[in-house]
Amino acid sequence: MRARPTADKRRKEKERQDRAKDKAEKREQRKVEKGSEEPRDPEIDPDIAGIVPGPQPLPYDVYE
């Protein structure tokens, strides 16, 4: 015997609300974590920070 459609609907709506609540909590947590990061220096491009110009060291010893 199957549950009534109304009970199924109620259960699905409760699950949807729970998922929405979890997502909202995660979103809030990310917002808090993002706000606590150190501010970046606007003059330093994070994509190229730490790159040294010139020849790069070899990843292994070629002459051995």
N, C-alpha and C positions, 0 to 999 in steps of 0.2 A: 504494500500500500504506500502510495506516494504522499508526501506532505502537500498541504494545500498551497495553491499558487500565492496566496497572501502571505503565508509564512515564509515561502521561498523569497518573495519580494522583500519582505522585512529583513531577512537574513542578508540578502545581497546588499541592501541599502546600508545596513550596519557595517558590513565588510568594507564598502566603499567609503563610508565615513571614517573608519579606522585607518584605511590607507591614506586618505586625505590628511588626517591628523598626523600620521607618521611623516608624511612628506613635508608638512608645515614645520614640524619639529626639526627635521633635518635641514630645511631651508634656513630656519632661525639659527641653528648651530653653525652652519657655514657662514652666515652673516657675522656672527660673533667672532669666529676664527679669523675671517677675512679682516675684520676691524682691528684685530690685535696684532696684525703683521706690522713689521717695521715699514715706515714710508720709504719709497724708493727715491733715489736721487734723480731728478728729471733730466740731468745732463748726461747720465750714463745709460746707454741702451742695454737692457738686460740680455738681448740676443747676442751681443758681442762682448759682454763683460768678461774679462779674464783671458781673452784671446791675445796671444803674443805674436806680433808680426815677425816675419822672417822664416828661415827654414825651421821645420818642426823636427823634433827628435824621432828617430826610427822606432817603430814599435818592437823591434827585435834586433839582435846583432847579426848583420848581413855577412860579416867577414869571418865568422867562425864556422 
